[in-house]
Amino acid sequence: MKCDKKTMLLYAVTDRMWTGKQTLYQQVEAALKGGATCVQLREKELDDEAFLKEAIEIKELCHKYNVPLFINDNVDVAIKCKADGIHVGQEDMAAGAVRSLVGEDMMIGVSVHTVEQALEAVKNGADCLGVGAMFTTSTKRVSGSLPMQTLLDICHAVDIPVVAIGGLNKSNIAKLSKTGVDGVALVSAIFSADDIENECRELYRISENMVNA
């Protein structure tokens, strides 16, 4: 399965830090209603049994909206829930090892920070790349932000879809124009919103304008 660039346009990455009045399921559905084109289920605290149960439910929800589900880091959960994709970071299992476990049908996303890492990921079978952090972010501990030139260089060096991540929101997405990036991956910009559905509609419009600029 190859990754469609359109899938990257508005990539919602979950974080239960903002669940309160709504469950994570309700928040994800609101994002899907608002136009999220991809969902990555990220759970750092749940045990595998709870993660798998949630992943099965979220996958069914995503498929109802014809949107692919990626699982963050946990290859076992991704395989068991038959996710559309698995996303791994530089500190996680290498893309080649992941491919040997998940087979040819599951998409593999890899977080990269340099052109060298991007080319290595592609060589090892990555289907899409996450590049960042582009701006200061509160959801992940990172030292500084990635130069815009690095994003541009990565986009020009590979022929698979690239999504930018890290500190992105309505006020700065347009700064990615003309880099060649295919979309934005958002955490707090989506899930901390009071009205996730309408927020996603606005973010979708801004992201589309950025990609087509």
SERO-4910 file (N, C-alpha, C, O; in steps of 0.05 Angstrom, whole numbers):
BEGIN
 pado doro    nc1    nc2    nc3   cac1   cac2   cac3    cc1    cc2    cc3    oc1    oc2    oc3
  Met    A     17    -24      0      0      0      0     18     25      0     35     28     17
  Lys    A     14     42    -19     29     67    -20     11     89     -8    -13     89     -9
  Cys    A     25    109      3     11    131     16      4    153     -4     21    162    -19
  Asp    A    -21    160     -4    -31    182    -21    -23    209     -8    -28    213     16
  Lys    A    -12    227    -24     -4    253    -13    -27    268     -1    -24    283     18
  Lys    A    -51    264    -12    -75    278     -1    -81    269     27    -93    284     43
  Thr    A    -71    245     35    -75    235     62    -61    252     82    -69    253    106
  Met    A    -39    265     74    -23    280     92    -33    308     98    -23    322    116
  Leu    A    -53    318     83    -61    346     85    -68    355    113    -57    376    122
  Leu    A    -84    340    127    -92    347    155    -90    322    172   -110    307    174
  Tyr    A    -67    318    183    -60    293    197    -63    297    227    -47    312    239
  Ala    A    -83    285    239    -89    289    267    -75    268    284    -79    244    281
  Val    A    -59    278    303    -45    260    321    -57    263    349    -57    284    361
  Thr    A    -67    241    360    -82    242    384    -65    247    409    -41    240    409
  Asp    A    -77    258    429    -64    262    455    -87    265    476   -102    285    475
  Arg    A    -89    245    493   -112    245    512   -108    266    534   -125    268    552
  Met    A    -87    282    533    -84    304    552   -108    323    552   -114    335    572
  Trp    A   -121    325    529   -143    344    526   -171    331    527   -191    344    522
  Thr    A   -172    305    534   -198    294    538   -209    304    565   -195    306    585
  Gly    A   -235    311    564   -247    322    588   -277    317    586   -288    297    595
  Lys    A   -290    336    574   -319    334    569   -324    312    548   -346    300    547
  Gln    A   -305    308    530   -308    288    509   -288    265    513   -267    269    525
  Thr    A   -295    242    503   -277    219    503   -258    223    479   -263    239    461
  Leu    A   -236    207    479   -218    209    456   -233    201    430   -228    212    409
  Tyr    A   -250    181    432   -266    172    409   -283    195    398   -283    200    374
  Gln    A   -296    209    416   -313    232    407   -296    254    395   -304    267    375
  Gln    A   -272    259    406   -254    279    395   -245    271    367   -244    288    349
  Val    A   -237    246    364   -228    237    338   -251    239    317   -246    247    294
  Glu    A   -275    232    325   -297    234    307   -303    263    299   -309    269    276
  Ala    A   -300    282    318   -303    310    312   -282    319    291   -288    335    273
  Ala    A   -258    310    295   -236    317    276   -242    306    248   -237    319    228
  Leu    A   -252    281    247   -259    269    222   -282    284    208   -281    288    184
  Lys    A   -301    292    223   -324    307    212   -314    334    201   -325    344    182
  Gly    A   -293    345    214   -283    371    205   -263    369    182   -255    390    171
  Gly    A   -256    345    174   -239    342    150   -212    330    154   -195    331    136
  Ala    A   -206    319    178   -180    306    182   -177    284    161   -195    268    156
  Thr    A   -153    283    148   -149    265    126   -133    240    135   -131    221    119
  Cys    A   -123    240    159   -108    217    170   -109    220    200   -109    242    211
  Val    A   -108    198    214   -107    198    244    -84    180    253    -81    158    243
  Gln    A    -68    190    271    -48    174    284    -56    171    313    -59    191    328
  Leu    A    -59    146    322    -66    141    350    -40    138    366    -25    119    362
  Arg    A    -36    157    384    -12    157    400    -19    153    430    -34    169    441
  Glu    A     -9    132    442    -15    126    470     11    118    483     22     96    478
  Lys    A     21    135    501     46    129    515     42    115    542     60    104    553
  Glu    A     17    117    552     13    107    579     -4     82    581     -1     66    600
  Leu    A    -21     76    561    -38     53    562    -22     27    559     -2     26    545
  Asp    A    -31      6    572    -19    -20    567    -28    -31    540    -47    -20    529
  Asp    A    -15    -52    530    -21    -62    503    -50    -71    500    -62    -67    479
  Glu    A    -61    -83    521    -89    -93    519   -109    -70    515   -127    -71    498
  Ala    A   -106    -49    531   -123    -26    529   -118    -11    503   -137     -1    490
  Phe    A    -93     -9    495    -86      5    470    -99    -10    446   -110      3    428
  Leu    A    -97    -36    446   -108    -52    424   -139    -48    423   -150    -45    401
  Lys    A   -152    -50    445   -181    -46    446   -189    -19    434   -207    -17    418
  Glu    A   -175      2    443   -180     29    433   -173     31    403   -188     43    387
  Ala    A   -151     18    394   -143     20    366   -164      7    348   -169     17    326
  Ile    A   -175    -15    356   -196    -28    340   -220    -10    337   -231     -8    315
  Glu    A   -228      3    358   -251     21    357   -245     46    340   -262     54    324
  Ile    A   -222     57    343   -215     81    327   -211     74    298   -218     90    280
  Lys    A   -201     50    292   -197     42    264   -224     40    250   -228     49    228
  Glu    A   -243     28    264   -270     25    252   -282     53    248   -296     57    227
  Leu    A   -278     71    266   -288     99    263   -275    112    239   -288    125    223
  Cys    A   -248    110    237   -234    123    215   -244    112    188   -247    127    169
  His    A   -248     86    187   -256     74    161   -285     82    154   -292     82    130
  Lys    A   -300     89    173   -327     99    168   -325    125    152   -343    132    137
  Tyr    A   -304    140    156   -299    165    142   -279    163    120   -269    182    109
  Asn    A   -272    137    113   -252    132     92   -225    145     97   -212    155     79
  Val    A   -217    145    122   -191    157    130   -173    136    142   -183    120    159
  Pro    A   -148    135    135   -130    114    146   -122    120    175   -120    143    183
  Leu    A   -116     99    189   -107    100    217    -78     90    218    -72     68    210
  Phe    A    -61    107    230    -34     99    236    -32     95    266    -45    109    282
  Ile    A    -16     75    275    -10     71    303     18     82    308     36     77    293
  Asn    A     21     96    330     47    107    337     63     87    352     55     77    373
  Asp    A     87     80    342    107     64    355    101     35    359    119     18    355
  Asn    A     77     28    368     72      0    377     65    -18    353     43    -19    344
  Val    A     85    -33    344     82    -50    321     63    -73    327     47    -80    310
  Asp    A     64    -84    351     46   -107    358     17    -98    356      0   -113    345
  Val    A     11    -75    367    -17    -65    366    -25    -60    337    -48    -66    329
  Ala    A     -7    -48    322    -13    -42    294    -20    -67    278    -39    -68    262
  Ile    A     -5    -88    283    -10   -114    269    -36   -126    278    -52   -135    262
  Lys    A    -41   -127    304    -65   -140    315    -91   -126    308   -111   -139    304
  Cys    A    -90   -100    306   -114    -85    299   -117    -81    268   -137    -70    259
  Lys    A    -97    -91    254    -97    -88    224    -98    -59    216   -114    -51    199
  Ala    A    -82    -43    229    -81    -14    223    -72    -10    194    -60    -27    182
  Asp    A    -78     14    183    -69     21    157    -40     27    156    -26     24    136
  Gly    A    -30     37    179     -2     45    180     10     44    208     -5     43    228
  Ile    A     36     46    209     51     47    234     71     70    231     84     73    210
  His    A     74     87    252     93    109    251    114    105    272    107    101    295
  Val    A    139    107    264    161    103    283    180    127    282    182    141    262
  Gly    A    194    132    304    213    154    306    241    143    303    245    119    299
  Gln    A    261    161    304    288    153    301    298    136    324    317    120    321
  Glu    A    285    138    347    294    122    370    279     95    372    285     78    389
  Asp    A    260     91    353    244     66    353    256     46    334    279     50    324
  Met    A    242     25    328    251      5    310    255     16    282    239     32    272
  Ala    A    277      8    268    283     18    241    262      9    222    249    -12    225
  Ala    A    258     25    201    237     20    181    240     -8    169    220    -21    164
  Gly    A    264    -16    163    269    -42    150    259    -65    168    248    -84    159
  Ala    A    265    -63    194    256    -83    213    226    -83    216    214   -104    218
  Val    A    214    -59    216    185    -57    218    172    -70    194    153    -85    197
  Arg    A    184    -65    170    172    -77    145    172   -108    147    154   -121    138
  Ser    A    194   -119    158    195   -148    160    174   -160    178    166   -183    175
  Leu    A    164   -143    196    143   -153    215    115   -148    204     97   -164    208
  Val    A    111   -125    192     83   -117    184     76   -126    156     52   -126    149
  Gly    A     95   -134    140     89   -142    112     88   -118     93     94    -96    101
  Glu    A     80   -124     69     81   -103     48     56    -85     47     57    -64     36
  Asp    A     34    -94     59      9    -79     57      7    -55     75     -6    -35     69
  Met    A     19    -56     99     17    -35    118     36    -12    111     59    -16    105
  Met    A     25     13    112     42     37    108     61     41    132     53     36    155
  Ile    A     84     51    126    104     57    147    111     87    145    120     96    124
  Gly    A    106    101    167    115    129    169    139    131    187    140    117    207
  Val    A    157    149    181    182    152    197    187    181    203    185    198    185
  Ser    A    193    187    228    201    215    235    230    219    227    248    203    234
  Val    A    236    241    213    263    247    205    269    276    210    252    293    212
  His    A    295    282    213    304    309    219    326    319    200    333    342    201
  Thr    A    336    301    183    357    309    164    351    295    137    335    276    136
  Val    A    364    305    116    362    293     90    372    264     91    361    246     79
  Glu    A    394    260    105    406    233    107    387    213    120    384    191    110
  Gln    A    373    222    141    353    204    154    330    199    135    320    176    134
  Ala    A    322    219    120    300    216    101    307    195     80    291    178     74
  Leu    A    330    198     68    339    179     47    342    151     58    335    131     44
  Glu    A    352    148     82    355    122     95    327    109     99    324     85     95
  Ala    A    308    126    108    281    115    113    268    106     87    256     84     87
  Val    A    272    121     66    261    113     40    274     87     31    260     69     21
  Lys    A    300     85     34    314     61     26    304     37     41    304     14     30
  Asn    A    296     41     66    287     18     82    257     14     81    246     -2     96
  Gly    A    243     27     62    215     21     57    194     39     68    171     31     69
  Ala    A    202     63     78    182     82     88    163     91     66    172     94     43
  Asp    A    138     95     73    118    104     54    112    133     56    101    146     38
  Cys    A    118    145     80    114    173     84    133    182    107    143    166    122
  Leu    A    138    208    108    157    219    128    143    241    144    128    257    134
  Gly    A    150    242    170    143    265    187    168    281    193    188    270    202
  Val    A    167    307    187    191    324    190    186    345    211    165    359    209
  Gly    A    204    348    230    200    369    250    219    364    274    236    346    273
  Ala    A    215    379    295    194    398    300    199    424    285    222    435    287
  Met    A    179    434    271    182    459    256    182    484    273    195    504    268
  Phe    A    166    482    295    165    505    313    165    494    342    163    470    346
  Thr    A    169    511    361    169    503    389    143    489    396    121    499    389
  Thr    A    145    466    409    121    451    415    120    443    445    141    438    457
  Ser    A     96    442    455     92    435    484     87    405    487     87    395    509
  Thr    A     82    391    465     73    363    467     97    344    465     94    320    471
  Lys    A    120    354    458    143    336    457    168    352    464    171    375    456
  Arg    A    186    340    479    210    354    487    230    354    464    241    333    456
  Val    A    234    377    452    253    379    430    272    403    435    263    423    448
  Ser    A    296    401    425    315    424    429    314    441    403    326    433    383
  Gly    A    301    463    405    300    481    382    281    471    361    266    452    365
  Ser    A    280    485    339    263    477    316    280    473    291    302    483    289
  Leu    A    269    459    272    283    452    248    282    476    229    261    489    225
  Pro    A    305    482    216    305    504    196    286    497    173    284    474    164
  Met    A    272    517    163    254    513    140    269    502    116    257    487    100
  Gln    A    294    509    113    310    499     90    312    469     92    313    455     71
  Thr    A    314    458    116    317    429    119    292    415    109    293    394     96
  Leu    A    268    426    116    243    415    106    242    416     76    235    396     63
  Leu    A    250    438     64    250    441     35    269    420     23    262    407      3
  Asp    A    293    417     34    313    399     24    303    370     25    307    354      6
  Ile    A    290    363     47    279    336     50    257    331     29    256    310     16
  Cys    A    239    350     26    217    347      7    228    343    -21    216    328    -37
  His    A    249    357    -28    261    355    -55    277    330    -59    282    322    -81
  Ala    A    286    318    -36    304    295    -38    289    268    -41    300    248    -49
  Val    A    263    268    -33    248    242    -33    224    244    -51    214    266    -58
  Asp    A    214    221    -58    190    220    -76    166    207    -62    148    197    -75
  Ile    A    166    208    -35    143    198    -20    131    222     -5    145    242     -1
  Pro    A    106    220      4     93    242     18    108    251     44    119    234     58
  Val    A    108    277     48    121    288     72    101    306     87     88    323     75
  Val    A    100    302    113     82    318    130    100    333    150    118    321    162
  Ala    A     94    358    155    109    374    175     95    371    202     70    370    203
  Ile    A    110    371    223     99    368    250    115    386    270    138    392    265
  Gly    A    101    393    291    115    407    313    108    436    316    118    453    301
  Gly    A     90    442    334     83    470    340     67    484    319     66    508    319
  Leu    A     55    469    301     40    481    279     12    488    288     -1    473    303
  Asn    A      2    511    278    -25    520    284    -34    539    263    -20    544    243
  Lys    A    -57    551    266    -69    568    246    -51    592    239    -52    602    216
  Ser    A    -35    601    258    -19    625    253      6    621    238     18    640    227
  Asn    A     16    596    237     42    591    224     42    571    201     63    567    189
  Ile    A     20    557    196     20    537    175     28    549    148     42    537    132
  Ala    A     19    574    143     25    587    117     55    591    113     64    594     90
  Lys    A     71    591    134    100    594    131    113    570    117    136    572    108
  Leu    A     98    548    115    109    524    101    104    525     71    113    507     57
  Ser    A     91    546     61     86    548     32    111    547     16    132    557     24
  Lys    A    109    533     -6    131    530    -26    154    513    -16    176    514    -28
  Thr    A    151    498      5    172    479     14    169    452      0    188    437     -1
  Gly    A    145    447    -11    140    421    -23    126    401     -4    121    379    -12
  Val    A    121    410     20    108    392     40     80    387     32     66    403     20
  Asp    A     70    363     39     43    354     30     21    359     50     -2    355     44
  Gly    A     29    367     74      9    373     94     21    377    122     45    379    125
  Val    A      4    378    142     12    384    169      1    363    188    -22    355    186
  Ala    A     18    355    207      9    337    229      5    354    254     24    369    262
  Leu    A    -18    353    266    -25    371    288    -35    355    312    -49    335    310
  Val    A    -27    364    335    -35    352    360    -53    372    375    -77    371    374
  Ser    A    -40    390    390    -55    409    406    -73    428    390    -94    436    399
  Ala    A    -64    435    366    -79    454    349   -107    442    343   -126    457    338
  Ile    A   -109    416    343   -135    403    339   -148    396    366   -171    404    371
  Phe    A   -134    380    382   -148    367    405   -151    385    430   -166    377    448
  Ser    A   -138    408    430   -143    426    452   -165    446    446   -173    463    463
  Ala    A   -175    445    421   -196    464    412   -223    459    426   -229    436    432
  Asp    A   -237    480    432   -264    477    444   -284    464    425   -301    449    433
  Asp    A   -281    471    399   -298    460    378   -280    448    357   -272    460    338
  Ile    A   -273    422    361   -254    408    344   -263    407    315   -247    410    297
  Glu    A   -288    402    311   -299    399    284   -294    425    268   -284    424    246
  Asn    A   -303    447    279   -300    472    264   -271    481    262   -263    493    242
  Glu    A   -255    474    283   -227    481    282   -213    466    259   -197    477    244
  Cys    A   -221    440    255   -210    424    233   -218    435    206   -203    434    187
  Arg    A   -242    445    204   -251    457    178   -233    480    171   -225    483    148
  Glu    A   -227    497    191   -210    520    186   -181    511    180   -168    522    162
  Leu    A   -171    492    195   -144    482    191   -141    469    164   -120    471    150
  Tyr    A   -162    455    155   -161    442    129   -159    463    107   -143    460     88
  Arg    A   -174    484    109   -174    506     89   -146    519     88   -135    524     66
  Ile    A   -135    525    111   -109    537    113    -87    519    101    -69    528     87
  Ser    A    -89    493    108    -69    474     98    -71    470     68    -50    469     55
  Glu    A    -95    469     58    -99    467     29    -87    491     15    -74    488     -6
  Asn    A    -92    515     25    -81    539     13    -51    538     14    -37    547     -6
  Met    A    -39    529     36    -10    527     38      2    508     18     21    515      4
  Val    A    -10    485     15      1    465     -3     -2    474    -32     16    469    -49
  Asn    A    -23    488    -38    -28    497    -66    -16    524    -73    -19    534    -96
  Ala    A     -3    537    -53      8    564    -58     30    563    -79     41    584    -86
***
